[in-house]
């Protein structure tokens, strides 16, 4: 799935706040529901974009770890095992920061 790497968090937060203010002033149930769905969608998109950005960064660290440790040459370990080990090491290092 494609996501915008130049995602502007502050402007999205402002959009959400503006929609919330509009929702607070709205009386019609149908329009309230539409605004609630818009707000929810923008919040979910904001979260998804953050997750994707973190995954991009983590994948680069995993690749660097695998190249640095030459872990793929360890016999009896599949490529998936190497990736899981690399992610575990990287995440463990991040937790200590």
Biopython code that builds the backbone (N, CA, C, O; Angstrom):
import numpy as np
from Bio.PDB.StructureBuilder import StructureBuilder

atoms = [
    (1, "UNK", "N", (0.844, -1.177, 0.000)),
    (1, "UNK", "CA", (0.000, 0.000, 0.000)),
    (1, "UNK", "C", (0.889, 1.239, 0.000)),
    (1, "UNK", "O", (1.915, 1.278, 0.679)),
    (2, "UNK", "N", (0.492, 2.235, -0.756)),
    (2, "UNK", "CA", (1.272, 3.464, -0.853)),
    (2, "UNK", "C", (0.872, 4.434, 0.260)),
    (2, "UNK", "O", (-0.304, 4.543, 0.605)),
    (3, "UNK", "N", (1.835, 5.117, 0.801)),
    (3, "UNK", "CA", (1.566, 6.185, 1.759)),
    (3, "UNK", "C", (2.510, 7.339, 1.464)),
    (3, "UNK", "O", (3.575, 7.153, 0.876)),
    (4, "UNK", "N", (2.117, 8.498, 1.866)),
    (4, "UNK", "CA", (2.856, 9.721, 1.569)),
    (4, "UNK", "C", (4.011, 9.890, 2.551)),
    (4, "UNK", "O", (3.788, 10.086, 3.746)),
    (5, "UNK", "N", (5.228, 9.815, 2.058)),
    (5, "UNK", "CA", (6.403, 9.954, 2.924)),
    (5, "UNK", "C", (6.626, 11.399, 3.356)),
    (5, "UNK", "O", (7.399, 11.649, 4.281)),
    (6, "UNK", "N", (5.975, 12.337, 2.717)),
    (6, "UNK", "CA", (6.127, 13.740, 3.090)),
    (6, "UNK", "C", (4.930, 14.190, 3.910)),
    (6, "UNK", "O", (4.559, 15.364, 3.899)),
    (7, "UNK", "N", (4.349, 13.272, 4.600)),
    (7, "UNK", "CA", (3.150, 13.499, 5.392)),
    (7, "UNK", "C", (3.409, 14.593, 6.415)),
    (7, "UNK", "O", (4.409, 14.550, 7.132)),
    (8, "UNK", "N", (2.512, 15.577, 6.486)),
    (8, "UNK", "CA", (2.683, 16.717, 7.368)),
    (8, "UNK", "C", (1.803, 16.537, 8.608)),
    (8, "UNK", "O", (0.605, 16.818, 8.572)),
    (9, "UNK", "N", (2.398, 16.074, 9.689)),
    (9, "UNK", "CA", (1.660, 15.779, 10.918)),
    (9, "UNK", "C", (0.987, 17.016, 11.504)),
    (9, "UNK", "O", (-0.200, 16.956, 11.824)),
    (10, "UNK", "N", (1.695, 18.133, 11.658)),
    (10, "UNK", "CA", (1.025, 19.304, 12.252)),
    (10, "UNK", "C", (-0.206, 19.755, 11.470)),
    (10, "UNK", "O", (-1.215, 20.123, 12.072)),
    (11, "UNK", "N", (-0.138, 19.733, 10.142)),
    (11, "UNK", "CA", (-1.304, 20.170, 9.371)),
    (11, "UNK", "C", (-2.452, 19.182, 9.507)),
    (11, "UNK", "O", (-3.614, 19.588, 9.525)),
    (12, "UNK", "N", (-2.145, 17.882, 9.604)),
    (12, "UNK", "CA", (-3.196, 16.883, 9.800)),
    (12, "UNK", "C", (-3.856, 17.066, 11.166)),
    (12, "UNK", "O", (-5.075, 16.941, 11.285)),
    (13, "UNK", "N", (-3.071, 17.357, 12.184)),
    (13, "UNK", "CA", (-3.626, 17.604, 13.519)),
    (13, "UNK", "C", (-4.537, 18.836, 13.479)),
    (13, "UNK", "O", (-5.604, 18.837, 14.092)),
    (14, "UNK", "N", (-4.124, 19.863, 12.774)),
    (14, "UNK", "CA", (-4.969, 21.061, 12.633)),
    (14, "UNK", "C", (-6.276, 20.731, 11.923)),
    (14, "UNK", "O", (-7.335, 21.231, 12.303)),
    (15, "UNK", "N", (-6.203, 19.884, 10.884)),
    (15, "UNK", "CA", (-7.418, 19.475, 10.178)),
    (15, "UNK", "C", (-8.355, 18.718, 11.118)),
    (15, "UNK", "O", (-9.566, 18.938, 11.102)),
    (16, "UNK", "N", (-7.798, 17.839, 11.925)),
    (16, "UNK", "CA", (-8.608, 17.066, 12.871)),
    (16, "UNK", "C", (-9.257, 17.998, 13.890)),
    (16, "UNK", "O", (-10.439, 17.855, 14.204)),
    (17, "UNK", "N", (-8.488, 18.945, 14.399)),
    (17, "UNK", "CA", (-9.036, 19.908, 15.365)),
    (17, "UNK", "C", (-10.150, 20.742, 14.738)),
    (17, "UNK", "O", (-11.163, 21.011, 15.384)),
    (18, "UNK", "N", (-9.968, 21.151, 13.491)),
    (18, "UNK", "CA", (-11.003, 21.931, 12.800)),
    (18, "UNK", "C", (-12.266, 21.103, 12.605)),
    (18, "UNK", "O", (-13.376, 21.599, 12.799)),
    (19, "UNK", "N", (-12.094, 19.838, 12.220)),
    (19, "UNK", "CA", (-13.260, 18.961, 12.067)),
    (19, "UNK", "C", (-13.960, 18.743, 13.405)),
    (19, "UNK", "O", (-15.188, 18.699, 13.467)),
    (20, "UNK", "N", (-13.183, 18.607, 14.470)),
    (20, "UNK", "CA", (-13.768, 18.414, 15.800)),
    (20, "UNK", "C", (-14.569, 19.649, 16.214)),
    (20, "UNK", "O", (-15.656, 19.522, 16.777)),
    (21, "UNK", "N", (-14.041, 20.833, 15.940)),
    (21, "UNK", "CA", (-14.757, 22.068, 16.268)),
    (21, "UNK", "C", (-16.056, 22.157, 15.473)),
    (21, "UNK", "O", (-17.093, 22.562, 15.997)),
    (22, "UNK", "N", (-15.982, 21.773, 14.198)),
    (22, "UNK", "CA", (-17.181, 21.776, 13.361)),
    (22, "UNK", "C", (-18.197, 20.755, 13.881)),
    (22, "UNK", "O", (-19.399, 21.018, 13.899)),
    (23, "UNK", "N", (-17.701, 19.593, 14.301)),
    (23, "UNK", "CA", (-18.573, 18.559, 14.857)),
    (23, "UNK", "C", (-19.286, 19.056, 16.109)),
    (23, "UNK", "O", (-20.478, 18.811, 16.295)),
    (24, "UNK", "N", (-18.549, 19.750, 16.959)),
    (24, "UNK", "CA", (-19.133, 20.275, 18.199)),
    (24, "UNK", "C", (-20.281, 21.253, 17.939)),
    (24, "UNK", "O", (-21.190, 21.380, 18.759)),
    (25, "UNK", "N", (-20.238, 21.936, 16.807)),
    (25, "UNK", "CA", (-21.268, 22.922, 16.470)),
    (25, "UNK", "C", (-22.404, 22.341, 15.634)),
    (25, "UNK", "O", (-23.422, 23.000, 15.420)),
    (26, "UNK", "N", (-22.231, 21.114, 15.165)),
    (26, "UNK", "CA", (-23.207, 20.506, 14.262)),
    (26, "UNK", "C", (-24.330, 19.842, 15.050)),
    (26, "UNK", "O", (-24.093, 19.184, 16.063)),
    (27, "UNK", "N", (-25.554, 20.026, 14.567)),
    (27, "UNK", "CA", (-26.709, 19.458, 15.257)),
    (27, "UNK", "C", (-27.300, 18.250, 14.527)),
    (27, "UNK", "O", (-27.844, 17.358, 15.178)),
    (28, "UNK", "N", (-27.213, 18.195, 13.233)),
    (28, "UNK", "CA", (-27.802, 17.094, 12.472)),
    (28, "UNK", "C", (-27.045, 15.791, 12.679)),
    (28, "UNK", "O", (-25.817, 15.755, 12.599)),
    (29, "UNK", "N", (-27.791, 14.713, 12.948)),
    (29, "UNK", "CA", (-27.169, 13.412, 13.211)),
    (29, "UNK", "C", (-26.369, 12.893, 12.020)),
    (29, "UNK", "O", (-25.271, 12.362, 12.186)),
    (30, "UNK", "N", (-26.924, 13.050, 10.815)),
    (30, "UNK", "CA", (-26.225, 12.559, 9.628)),
    (30, "UNK", "C", (-24.901, 13.294, 9.415)),
    (30, "UNK", "O", (-23.875, 12.674, 9.135)),
    (31, "UNK", "N", (-24.937, 14.609, 9.550)),
    (31, "UNK", "CA", (-23.711, 15.389, 9.373)),
    (31, "UNK", "C", (-22.707, 15.083, 10.488)),
    (31, "UNK", "O", (-21.501, 15.047, 10.245)),
    (32, "UNK", "N", (-23.205, 14.863, 11.709)),
    (32, "UNK", "CA", (-22.312, 14.492, 12.816)),
    (32, "UNK", "C", (-21.612, 13.167, 12.515)),
    (32, "UNK", "O", (-20.411, 13.017, 12.737)),
    (33, "UNK", "N", (-22.387, 12.216, 12.009)),
    (33, "UNK", "CA", (-21.816, 10.902, 11.691)),
    (33, "UNK", "C", (-20.732, 11.026, 10.617)),
    (33, "UNK", "O", (-19.675, 10.401, 10.712)),
    (34, "UNK", "N", (-21.007, 11.829, 9.610)),
    (34, "UNK", "CA", (-20.021, 12.036, 8.538)),
    (34, "UNK", "C", (-18.751, 12.664, 9.097)),
    (34, "UNK", "O", (-17.645, 12.236, 8.767)),
    (35, "UNK", "N", (-18.907, 13.674, 9.938)),
    (35, "UNK", "CA", (-17.741, 14.325, 10.534)),
    (35, "UNK", "C", (-16.979, 13.365, 11.444)),
    (35, "UNK", "O", (-15.748, 13.362, 11.441)),
    (36, "UNK", "N", (-17.685, 12.558, 12.215)),
    (36, "UNK", "CA", (-17.030, 11.573, 13.082)),
    (36, "UNK", "C", (-16.229, 10.583, 12.250)),
    (36, "UNK", "O", (-15.115, 10.211, 12.621)),
    (37, "UNK", "N", (-16.796, 10.156, 11.121)),
    (37, "UNK", "CA", (-16.076, 9.233, 10.239)),
    (37, "UNK", "C", (-14.851, 9.900, 9.634)),
    (37, "UNK", "O", (-13.799, 9.271, 9.514)),
    (38, "UNK", "N", (-14.977, 11.174, 9.249)),
    (38, "UNK", "CA", (-13.823, 11.902, 8.713)),
    (38, "UNK", "C", (-12.712, 12.019, 9.757)),
    (38, "UNK", "O", (-11.538, 11.804, 9.454)),
    (39, "UNK", "N", (-13.091, 12.356, 10.970)),
    (39, "UNK", "CA", (-12.108, 12.490, 12.051)),
    (39, "UNK", "C", (-11.431, 11.153, 12.319)),
    (39, "UNK", "O", (-10.208, 11.075, 12.432)),
    (40, "UNK", "N", (-12.234, 10.111, 12.417)),
    (40, "UNK", "CA", (-11.686, 8.772, 12.672)),
    (40, "UNK", "C", (-10.736, 8.354, 11.557)),
    (40, "UNK", "O", (-9.662, 7.812, 11.819)),
    (41, "UNK", "N", (-11.133, 8.607, 10.314)),
    (41, "UNK", "CA", (-10.281, 8.262, 9.177)),
    (41, "UNK", "C", (-8.957, 8.996, 9.192)),
    (41, "UNK", "O", (-7.914, 8.409, 8.907)),
    (42, "UNK", "N", (-8.994, 10.271, 9.523)),
    (42, "UNK", "CA", (-7.754, 11.057, 9.577)),
    (42, "UNK", "C", (-6.843, 10.590, 10.718)),
    (42, "UNK", "O", (-5.622, 10.554, 10.568)),
    (43, "UNK", "N", (-7.443, 10.235, 11.851)),
    (43, "UNK", "CA", (-6.646, 9.725, 12.973)),
    (43, "UNK", "C", (-6.008, 8.386, 12.603)),
    (43, "UNK", "O", (-4.834, 8.150, 12.886)),
    (44, "UNK", "N", (-6.792, 7.517, 11.969)),
    (44, "UNK", "CA", (-6.241, 6.223, 11.544)),
    (44, "UNK", "C", (-5.136, 6.405, 10.510)),
    (44, "UNK", "O", (-4.117, 5.715, 10.558)),
    (45, "UNK", "N", (-5.334, 7.329, 9.577)),
    (45, "UNK", "CA", (-4.313, 7.594, 8.562)),
    (45, "UNK", "C", (-3.041, 8.138, 9.208)),
    (45, "UNK", "O", (-1.934, 7.775, 8.809)),
    (46, "UNK", "N", (-3.198, 8.998, 10.191)),
    (46, "UNK", "CA", (-2.057, 9.545, 10.924)),
    (46, "UNK", "C", (-1.282, 8.417, 11.618)),
    (46, "UNK", "O", (-0.052, 8.376, 11.563)),
    (47, "UNK", "N", (-2.001, 7.517, 12.260)),
    (47, "UNK", "CA", (-1.359, 6.375, 12.927)),
    (47, "UNK", "C", (-0.670, 5.472, 11.916)),
    (47, "UNK", "O", (0.470, 5.057, 12.121)),
    (48, "UNK", "N", (-1.364, 5.170, 10.827)),
    (48, "UNK", "CA", (-0.795, 4.292, 9.797)),
    (48, "UNK", "C", (0.480, 4.902, 9.209)),
    (48, "UNK", "O", (1.461, 4.190, 8.993)),
    (49, "UNK", "N", (0.475, 6.183, 8.954)),
    (49, "UNK", "CA", (1.658, 6.841, 8.406)),
    (49, "UNK", "C", (2.831, 6.757, 9.378)),
    (49, "UNK", "O", (3.973, 6.555, 8.965)),
    (50, "UNK", "N", (2.547, 6.911, 10.663)),
    (50, "UNK", "CA", (3.599, 6.780, 11.673)),
    (50, "UNK", "C", (4.166, 5.375, 11.717)),
    (50, "UNK", "O", (5.379, 5.189, 11.822)),
    (51, "UNK", "N", (3.284, 4.384, 11.637)),
    (51, "UNK", "CA", (3.729, 2.986, 11.629)),
    (51, "UNK", "C", (4.603, 2.712, 10.410)),
    (51, "UNK", "O", (5.651, 2.075, 10.523)),
    (52, "UNK", "N", (4.175, 3.192, 9.249)),
    (52, "UNK", "CA", (4.950, 2.969, 8.028)),
    (52, "UNK", "C", (6.318, 3.638, 8.107)),
    (52, "UNK", "O", (7.317, 3.066, 7.673)),
    (53, "UNK", "N", (6.362, 4.833, 8.655)),
    (53, "UNK", "CA", (7.645, 5.532, 8.796)),
    (53, "UNK", "C", (8.583, 4.755, 9.719)),
    (53, "UNK", "O", (9.774, 4.626, 9.438)),
    (54, "UNK", "N", (8.041, 4.243, 10.815)),
    (54, "UNK", "CA", (8.850, 3.447, 11.740)),
    (54, "UNK", "C", (9.320, 2.156, 11.082)),
    (54, "UNK", "O", (10.464, 1.741, 11.271)),
    (55, "UNK", "N", (8.434, 1.518, 10.305)),
    (55, "UNK", "CA", (8.808, 0.274, 9.626)),
    (55, "UNK", "C", (9.915, 0.521, 8.615)),
    (55, "UNK", "O", (10.847, -0.275, 8.506)),
    (56, "UNK", "N", (9.819, 1.620, 7.874)),
    (56, "UNK", "CA", (10.882, 1.952, 6.921)),
    (56, "UNK", "C", (12.226, 2.079, 7.624)),
    (56, "UNK", "O", (13.238, 1.563, 7.150)),
    (57, "UNK", "N", (12.225, 2.760, 8.742)),
    (57, "UNK", "CA", (13.465, 2.959, 9.495)),
    (57, "UNK", "C", (13.981, 1.626, 10.042)),
    (57, "UNK", "O", (15.178, 1.346, 9.983)),
    (58, "UNK", "N", (13.081, 0.817, 10.566)),
    (58, "UNK", "CA", (13.472, -0.471, 11.136)),
    (58, "UNK", "C", (14.011, -1.406, 10.061)),
    (58, "UNK", "O", (15.003, -2.099, 10.287)),
    (59, "UNK", "N", (13.375, -1.434, 8.902)),
    (59, "UNK", "CA", (13.850, -2.314, 7.836)),
    (59, "UNK", "C", (15.264, -1.953, 7.399)),
    (59, "UNK", "O", (16.069, -2.837, 7.103)),
    (60, "UNK", "N", (15.567, -0.673, 7.356)),
    (60, "UNK", "CA", (16.931, -0.259, 7.005)),
    (60, "UNK", "C", (17.921, -0.745, 8.056)),
    (60, "UNK", "O", (19.020, -1.183, 7.717)),
    (61, "UNK", "N", (17.540, -0.669, 9.330)),
    (61, "UNK", "CA", (18.414, -1.144, 10.404)),
    (61, "UNK", "C", (18.600, -2.655, 10.320)),
    (61, "UNK", "O", (19.697, -3.159, 10.560)),
    (62, "UNK", "N", (17.537, -3.379, 9.982)),
    (62, "UNK", "CA", (17.632, -4.841, 9.835)),
    (62, "UNK", "C", (18.583, -5.181, 8.700)),
    (62, "UNK", "O", (19.443, -6.050, 8.844)),
    (63, "UNK", "N", (18.432, -4.502, 7.582)),
    (63, "UNK", "CA", (19.319, -4.753, 6.453)),
    (63, "UNK", "C", (20.769, -4.463, 6.821)),
    (63, "UNK", "O", (21.659, -5.249, 6.497)),
    (64, "UNK", "N", (21.010, -3.356, 7.485)),
    (64, "UNK", "CA", (22.368, -3.016, 7.906)),
    (64, "UNK", "C", (22.929, -4.072, 8.848)),
    (64, "UNK", "O", (24.092, -4.456, 8.734)),
    (65, "UNK", "N", (22.100, -4.543, 9.783)),
    (65, "UNK", "CA", (22.543, -5.562, 10.736)),
    (65, "UNK", "C", (22.922, -6.845, 10.006)),
    (65, "UNK", "O", (23.969, -7.434, 10.274)),
    (66, "UNK", "N", (22.065, -7.274, 9.084)),
    (66, "UNK", "CA", (22.327, -8.519, 8.356)),
    (66, "UNK", "C", (23.605, -8.388, 7.548)),
    (66, "UNK", "O", (24.418, -9.312, 7.526)),
    (67, "UNK", "N", (23.794, -7.269, 6.893)),
    (67, "UNK", "CA", (25.021, -7.071, 6.110)),
    (67, "UNK", "C", (26.257, -7.012, 7.019)),
    (67, "UNK", "O", (27.303, -7.575, 6.697)),
    (68, "UNK", "N", (26.120, -6.327, 8.146)),
    (68, "UNK", "CA", (27.258, -6.160, 9.061)),
    (68, "UNK", "C", (27.637, -7.491, 9.707)),
    (68, "UNK", "O", (28.816, -7.830, 9.802)),
    (69, "UNK", "N", (26.650, -8.224, 10.140)),
    (69, "UNK", "CA", (26.918, -9.472, 10.859)),
    (69, "UNK", "C", (27.115, -10.659, 9.926)),
    (69, "UNK", "O", (27.525, -11.738, 10.353)),
    (70, "UNK", "N", (26.817, -10.446, 8.644)),
    (70, "UNK", "CA", (26.907, -11.523, 7.669)),
    (70, "UNK", "C", (26.135, -12.738, 8.178)),
    (70, "UNK", "O", (26.572, -13.878, 8.026)),
    (71, "UNK", "N", (24.985, -12.471, 8.781)),
    (71, "UNK", "CA", (24.189, -13.500, 9.446)),
    (71, "UNK", "C", (23.640, -14.532, 8.480)),
    (71, "UNK", "O", (23.310, -15.641, 8.902)),
    (72, "UNK", "N", (23.533, -14.217, 7.223)),
    (72, "UNK", "CA", (22.955, -15.155, 6.265)),
    (72, "UNK", "C", (23.843, -16.372, 6.051)),
    (72, "UNK", "O", (23.376, -17.385, 5.531)),
    (73, "UNK", "N", (25.118, -16.296, 6.439)),
    (73, "UNK", "CA", (26.035, -17.417, 6.235)),
    (73, "UNK", "C", (25.982, -18.449, 7.358)),
    (73, "UNK", "O", (26.608, -19.504, 7.258)),
    (74, "UNK", "N", (25.258, -18.160, 8.403)),
    (74, "UNK", "CA", (25.154, -19.113, 9.514)),
    (74, "UNK", "C", (24.349, -20.305, 9.028)),
    (74, "UNK", "O", (23.218, -20.152, 8.568)),
    (75, "UNK", "N", (24.935, -21.500, 9.132)),
    (75, "UNK", "CA", (24.258, -22.678, 8.596)),
    (75, "UNK", "C", (23.085, -23.091, 9.474)),
    (75, "UNK", "O", (23.127, -22.937, 10.694)),
    (76, "UNK", "N", (22.047, -23.612, 8.849)),
    (76, "UNK", "CA", (20.888, -24.100, 9.561)),
    (76, "UNK", "C", (19.878, -23.037, 9.936)),
    (76, "UNK", "O", (18.872, -23.349, 10.574)),
    (77, "UNK", "N", (20.112, -21.803, 9.564)),
    (77, "UNK", "CA", (19.180, -20.722, 9.891)),
    (77, "UNK", "C", (18.594, -20.199, 8.584)),
    (77, "UNK", "O", (19.331, -19.852, 7.661)),
    (78, "UNK", "N", (17.276, -20.143, 8.510)),
    (78, "UNK", "CA", (16.618, -19.639, 7.302)),
    (78, "UNK", "C", (16.693, -18.123, 7.259)),
    (78, "UNK", "O", (17.022, -17.472, 8.250)),
    (79, "UNK", "N", (16.389, -17.587, 6.119)),
    (79, "UNK", "CA", (16.398, -16.131, 5.946)),
    (79, "UNK", "C", (15.404, -15.480, 6.906)),
    (79, "UNK", "O", (15.697, -14.430, 7.478)),
    (80, "UNK", "N", (14.238, -16.090, 7.086)),
    (80, "UNK", "CA", (13.244, -15.549, 8.007)),
    (80, "UNK", "C", (13.786, -15.524, 9.434)),
    (80, "UNK", "O", (13.566, -14.557, 10.163)),
    (81, "UNK", "N", (14.493, -16.581, 9.838)),
    (81, "UNK", "CA", (15.092, -16.603, 11.166)),
    (81, "UNK", "C", (16.102, -15.477, 11.340)),
    (81, "UNK", "O", (16.169, -14.849, 12.397)),
    (82, "UNK", "N", (16.876, -15.229, 10.312)),
    (82, "UNK", "CA", (17.871, -14.164, 10.365)),
    (82, "UNK", "C", (17.185, -12.814, 10.559)),
    (82, "UNK", "O", (17.647, -11.987, 11.346)),
    (83, "UNK", "N", (16.094, -12.593, 9.850)),
    (83, "UNK", "CA", (15.364, -11.334, 9.974)),
    (83, "UNK", "C", (14.786, -11.190, 11.377)),
    (83, "UNK", "O", (14.872, -10.117, 11.974)),
    (84, "UNK", "N", (14.197, -12.260, 11.908)),
    (84, "UNK", "CA", (13.633, -12.208, 13.257)),
    (84, "UNK", "C", (14.726, -11.927, 14.285)),
    (84, "UNK", "O", (14.526, -11.130, 15.201)),
    (85, "UNK", "N", (15.859, -12.567, 14.140)),
    (85, "UNK", "CA", (16.978, -12.336, 15.058)),
    (85, "UNK", "C", (17.444, -10.880, 14.958)),
    (85, "UNK", "O", (17.682, -10.228, 15.974)),
    (86, "UNK", "N", (17.571, -10.379, 13.731)),
    (86, "UNK", "CA", (18.025, -9.000, 13.534)),
    (86, "UNK", "C", (17.046, -8.008, 14.150)),
    (86, "UNK", "O", (17.459, -7.060, 14.819)),
    (87, "UNK", "N", (15.756, -8.220, 13.929)),
    (87, "UNK", "CA", (14.755, -7.322, 14.511)),
    (87, "UNK", "C", (14.821, -7.379, 16.029)),
    (87, "UNK", "O", (14.726, -6.345, 16.691)),
    (88, "UNK", "N", (14.982, -8.571, 16.587)),
    (88, "UNK", "CA", (15.075, -8.714, 18.043)),
    (88, "UNK", "C", (16.267, -7.946, 18.599)),
    (88, "UNK", "O", (16.150, -7.262, 19.616)),
    (89, "UNK", "N", (17.393, -8.057, 17.947)),
    (89, "UNK", "CA", (18.598, -7.356, 18.405)),
    (89, "UNK", "C", (18.403, -5.849, 18.310)),
    (89, "UNK", "O", (18.723, -5.116, 19.246)),
    (90, "UNK", "N", (17.877, -5.390, 17.177)),
    (90, "UNK", "CA", (17.686, -3.954, 16.976)),
    (90, "UNK", "C", (16.672, -3.412, 17.971)),
    (90, "UNK", "O", (16.913, -2.378, 18.594)),
    (91, "UNK", "N", (15.540, -4.094, 18.129)),
    (91, "UNK", "CA", (14.521, -3.633, 19.074)),
    (91, "UNK", "C", (15.052, -3.653, 20.511)),
    (91, "UNK", "O", (14.726, -2.778, 21.314)),
    (92, "UNK", "N", (15.866, -4.652, 20.822)),
    (92, "UNK", "CA", (16.487, -4.701, 22.153)),
    (92, "UNK", "C", (17.403, -3.528, 22.373)),
    (92, "UNK", "O", (17.441, -2.961, 23.465)),
    (93, "UNK", "N", (18.146, -3.154, 21.344)),
    (93, "UNK", "CA", (19.042, -1.993, 21.445)),
    (93, "UNK", "C", (18.242, -0.709, 21.583)),
    (93, "UNK", "O", (18.644, 0.192, 22.320)),
    (94, "UNK", "N", (17.108, -0.611, 20.882)),
    (94, "UNK", "CA", (16.275, 0.595, 20.983)),
    (94, "UNK", "C", (15.680, 0.724, 22.377)),
    (94, "UNK", "O", (15.554, 1.835, 22.892)),
    (95, "UNK", "N", (15.316, -0.382, 22.991)),
    (95, "UNK", "CA", (14.698, -0.346, 24.311)),
    (95, "UNK", "C", (15.697, 0.157, 25.360)),
    (95, "UNK", "O", (15.298, 0.730, 26.374)),
    (96, "UNK", "N", (16.983, -0.054, 25.117)),
    (96, "UNK", "CA", (17.996, 0.365, 26.081)),
    (96, "UNK", "C", (18.357, 1.834, 25.969)),
    (96, "UNK", "O", (19.038, 2.381, 26.836)),
    (97, "UNK", "N", (17.892, 2.483, 24.883)),
    (97, "UNK", "CA", (18.272, 3.896, 24.696)),
    (97, "UNK", "C", (17.540, 4.805, 25.650)),
    (97, "UNK", "O", (17.744, 6.019, 25.625)),
]
sb = StructureBuilder()
sb.init_structure("model")
sb.init_model(0)
sb.init_chain("A")
sb.init_seg("    ")
for serial, (resi, resn, name, xyz) in enumerate(atoms, 1):
    if name == "N":
        sb.init_residue(resn, " ", resi, " ")
    sb.init_atom(name, np.array(xyz, "f"), 0.0, 1.0, " ", f" {name:<3s}", serial, name[0])
structure = sb.get_structure()
